[in-house]
Amino acid sequence: MRIATLGPDGSNHALIAKRYLTQRADAGGDVCLYATFPEAFEALLAGRVDRVLQCTAHFSHADCVGRTMHRAFPVDTFVAGSRPLALLARTGVESPSRVGLQPATRYYTDLAAFAEQHDYPSIVAVEEALLAGEVEAGICAREALERHPGRLRLMEDLGPALDVWVLYGTQPLPGGHPLLLA
């Protein structure tokens, strides 16, 4: 099974796709990472991948469902936790005013103290922006603290996000399938 999802490697989408293959794909498979979901769904419809995995909290979810109606169908769904998240700041910045975030994480904590909020496509991109000095704080994977000792500090531990995930294919589920509500 080839599953398309949102990259880059290290994103929560990549993590959950790998978990899915390990736990639910008897024959294993590959994760194919795309920069955007429209590209991933295009690959599905063109037959370059077998499935697309998308978190329903992702800002493009409703748009993708609408654009692919009658061509891409939900074939599996489940609940899974993300990497543990945290609000991190660069060491040496006492009162950060610019925070980076992936839009789905916007309400995971109170960001009222930040004068500016900057959107990034993934928590990996937020971490990169934080380290590059584009922002002074960001909602990232908590493990970034261990990857960059001395460069980042913990402002708030947020824990994992528990989300609903949907796997799409090009054939609808057959009538009577347990996921279908009659």
C-alpha positions as semicolon CSV with decimal commas, in nm:
position;residue;x (nm);y (nm);z (nm)
1;M;0,000;0,000;0,000
2;R;0,130;0,345;-0,091
3;I;-0,011;0,616;0,137
4;A;0,017;0,981;0,038
5;T;0,010;1,241;0,312
6;L;0,148;1,579;0,409
7;G;0,522;1,610;0,457
8;P;0,790;1,682;0,542
9;D;0,929;1,377;0,714
10;G;0,888;1,437;1,086
11;S;0,540;1,586;1,046
12;N;0,251;1,438;1,242
13;H;0,094;1,323;0,915
14;A;0,410;1,126;0,830
15;L;0,421;0,981;1,182
16;I;0,058;0,865;1,176
17;A;0,090;0,723;0,821
18;K;0,386;0,510;0,935
19;R;0,192;0,397;1,242
20;Y;-0,103;0,305;1,022
21;L;0,110;0,093;0,790
22;T;0,272;-0,083;1,087
23;Q;-0,057;-0,161;1,262
24;R;-0,308;-0,207;0,979
25;A;-0,133;-0,295;0,652
26;D;-0,048;-0,665;0,656
27;A;0,177;-0,636;0,351
28;G;0,342;-0,314;0,470
29;G;0,385;-0,025;0,234
30;D;0,535;0,313;0,169
31;V;0,459;0,666;0,280
32;C;0,475;0,925;0,000
33;L;0,507;1,280;0,131
34;Y;0,359;1,580;-0,049
35;A;0,387;1,953;0,012
36;T;0,009;2,004;-0,009
37;F;-0,303;1,791;0,013
38;P;-0,428;1,889;-0,333
39;E;-0,106;1,731;-0,469
40;A;-0,163;1,417;-0,259
41;F;-0,523;1,381;-0,380
42;E;-0,409;1,440;-0,739
43;A;-0,162;1,150;-0,697
44;L;-0,445;0,930;-0,563
45;L;-0,677;1,013;-0,853
46;A;-0,395;0,954;-1,104
47;G;-0,320;0,611;-0,952
48;R;0,032;0,700;-0,832
49;V;-0,065;0,615;-0,471
50;D;-0,329;0,384;-0,323
51;R;-0,453;0,600;-0,037
52;V;-0,440;0,952;0,109
53;L;-0,427;1,002;0,485
54;Q;-0,556;1,332;0,622
55;C;-0,623;1,465;0,970
56;T;-0,971;1,616;0,991
57;A;-0,828;1,907;1,191
58;H;-0,613;2,013;0,896
59;F;-0,733;2,345;0,753
60;S;-0,767;2,202;0,400
61;H;-0,980;1,900;0,497
62;A;-1,323;2,033;0,397
63;D;-1,184;2,181;0,075
64;C;-1,025;1,848;-0,026
65;V;-1,345;1,655;0,051
66;G;-1,545;1,896;-0,166
67;R;-1,299;1,904;-0,455
68;T;-1,275;1,524;-0,479
69;M;-1,640;1,432;-0,412
70;H;-1,747;1,121;-0,607
71;R;-1,380;1,050;-0,696
72;A;-1,209;0,997;-0,357
73;F;-1,391;0,815;-0,080
74;P;-1,331;0,762;0,291
75;V;-1,228;0,398;0,335
76;D;-1,103;0,398;0,695
77;T;-1,107;0,626;0,997
78;F;-0,946;0,620;1,339
79;V;-0,836;0,834;1,632
80;A;-0,465;0,887;1,698
81;G;-0,249;1,113;1,909
82;S;0,016;1,340;1,760
83;R;0,370;1,382;1,878
84;P;0,362;1,556;2,216
85;L;0,356;1,928;2,144
86;A;0,492;2,228;2,332
87;L;0,509;2,604;2,309
88;L;0,883;2,665;2,278
89;A;1,088;2,985;2,267
90;R;1,442;3,060;2,161
91;T;1,679;3,070;2,455
92;G;1,777;3,427;2,531
93;V;1,444;3,576;2,421
94;E;1,285;3,676;2,751
95;S;0,948;3,799;2,620
96;P;0,879;3,660;2,273
97;S;0,638;3,866;2,063
98;R;0,627;3,662;1,737
99;V;0,491;3,307;1,751
100;G;0,483;3,049;1,473
101;L;0,217;2,783;1,444
102;Q;0,049;2,537;1,212
103;P;-0,311;2,670;1,180
104;A;-0,470;2,359;1,338
105;T;-0,273;2,431;1,659
106;R;-0,390;2,794;1,690
107;Y;-0,619;2,729;1,988
108;Y;-0,410;2,471;2,174
109;T;-0,304;2,741;2,419
110;D;-0,364;3,110;2,488
111;L;-0,151;3,311;2,243
112;A;-0,283;3,654;2,349
113;A;0,060;3,759;2,481
114;F;0,208;3,746;2,130
115;A;0,183;4,057;1,913
116;E;0,224;3,856;1,591
117;Q;0,113;3,508;1,484
118;H;0,272;3,349;1,176
119;D;0,124;3,045;1,002
120;Y;0,341;2,759;0,872
121;P;0,236;2,442;0,688
122;S;0,361;2,198;0,955
123;I;0,509;2,178;1,304
124;V;0,840;2,090;1,136
125;A;0,829;2,420;0,944
126;V;0,750;2,604;1,270
127;E;1,057;2,448;1,433
128;E;1,273;2,550;1,135
129;A;1,138;2,908;1,148
130;L;1,203;2,925;1,521
131;L;1,564;2,810;1,481
132;A;1,617;3,047;1,186
133;G;1,500;3,345;1,392
134;E;1,187;3,414;1,183
135;V;0,979;3,383;1,502
136;E;1,076;3,392;1,867
137;A;0,838;3,119;1,985
138;G;0,641;2,838;1,826
139;I;0,415;2,541;1,877
140;C;0,641;2,249;1,787
141;A;0,701;1,886;1,871
142;R;0,825;1,879;2,230
143;E;1,117;1,660;2,120
144;A;1,271;1,969;1,954
145;L;1,406;2,054;2,301
146;E;1,622;1,740;2,295
147;R;1,729;1,795;1,933
148;H;1,846;2,152;2,006
149;P;1,976;2,163;2,362
150;G;2,055;2,513;2,479
151;R;1,884;2,677;2,177
152;L;1,521;2,634;2,286
153;R;1,334;2,657;2,613
154;L;0,996;2,525;2,724
155;M;0,722;2,784;2,773
156;E;0,431;2,537;2,802
157;D;0,396;2,161;2,762
158;L;0,083;2,093;2,552
159;G;0,093;1,714;2,522
160;P;-0,035;1,522;2,218
161;A;-0,336;1,632;2,017
162;L;-0,594;1,356;1,984
163;D;-0,743;1,380;1,635
164;V;-0,969;1,198;1,391
165;W;-0,789;1,073;1,081
166;V;-0,941;0,964;0,749
167;L;-0,792;0,738;0,485
168;Y;-0,920;0,795;0,129
169;G;-0,926;0,562;-0,170
170;T;-1,077;0,569;-0,518
171;Q;-1,347;0,306;-0,454
172;P;-1,632;0,360;-0,206
173;L;-1,688;0,112;0,074
174;P;-1,931;-0,167;-0,015
175;G;-2,282;-0,161;0,124
176;G;-2,304;-0,318;0,466
177;H;-1,946;-0,225;0,558
178;P;-1,914;-0,167;0,937
179;L;-1,794;0,191;0,886
180;L;-2,111;0,282;0,693
181;L;-2,406;0,404;0,894
182;A;-2,733;0,279;0,742
